[in-house]
Amino acid sequence: MSSDRKIPKHQVKPLKRLPVQISIEVVEALGGTSALARLCGITASSVSEWKQEGIPRAWALYLRERYSTLPVMKTAQVLDF
C-alpha cells in the first residue's frame, strides 16, 4: 500500500499561531527580524512572515521556554498559548 494519499483541504487544520500583535512584540524584543532568524537558524523571510501571520505554535513554545525572562513572554497570550 502506498501512503501517497492526499488529505482534502477541508480536512486540514490551519496552524495555531500567536496573535500578530504579540508576534511583532516578540520579534522586536528579541532584536528584530534578522537577529531572531539567526537565533532560530531560519531565514529572515520566515520570521518576517511571523510578523504578518503570527508565530507558529511550535516556535512560540520554544521561544517562551528559551526567553522566559523577557516581559513579553510573561503576557497572558504567550503564557496560556
N, C-alpha and C positions, 0 to 999 in steps of 0.2 A: 504494500500500500504506500501511496505517496502522501507526504504531508504538505503538498503544494496547494491545498485548498485555501481559497481566499475568504476572508470574513467580510460579509456585506457591510458597506459603510454605515448603514443604520444601526449596526450592532457594535460598532467600535466606540468606546467611551473616550471622550476628549481627556487630555492630560489635565490633572488637577494642578493648578498654579496659584502662587501667591497673587494677591491683587496688584495691579500695575503700579499704583502709587507707592505701596510698600516695597515693591521690587525696585523701583527707582531709588528709594531711600537706602535700600541695602546696597545697591551697586555704588552709589555715591559714598556711603560710609566706608566701603572697602576700597576706596581710591579711584573709582571711575571704571569705565568700560575696559580699557586696556589693562589696568592693574588687576582687576578681578579675573579677566581672561587668563592672565599669566598665573595667578594663584590657583586657578582651577585646571590649567593645562588645556584650555579650549580656545577657540578663535574669538576675537573681539566681536565678530559679527553675531556669534551665538549669544554673547552677553548683551549686545545691542538689541537682539530680538527679545530678550527677557524684559527689557525696558518697555517694549511695545505690547507684549503678550503676558507678562508675568513670569516669575521664576518657576520652573517645573518643580513638582513636589520633591523629587529625589535630591535635587540640588539645594532646595530650600532647607531640607532636613540636614544635609551635610553642612551647609553654611551656618545654620543655627547652632549645631554642635561645635563646630570649629571656632566660631567667633562669638561665643555666647556672652562675652563681656561687653559687646557693643550695645549701646542703648536701643538701637532699632531692633535688635534681636530679642529684646525683652518686651516688645509690644504684644498685645493680645493676639493680633492677627498672625504673628510669627509663632508665638508660644503654643497656640491652640491649633496650629496647622497640622 
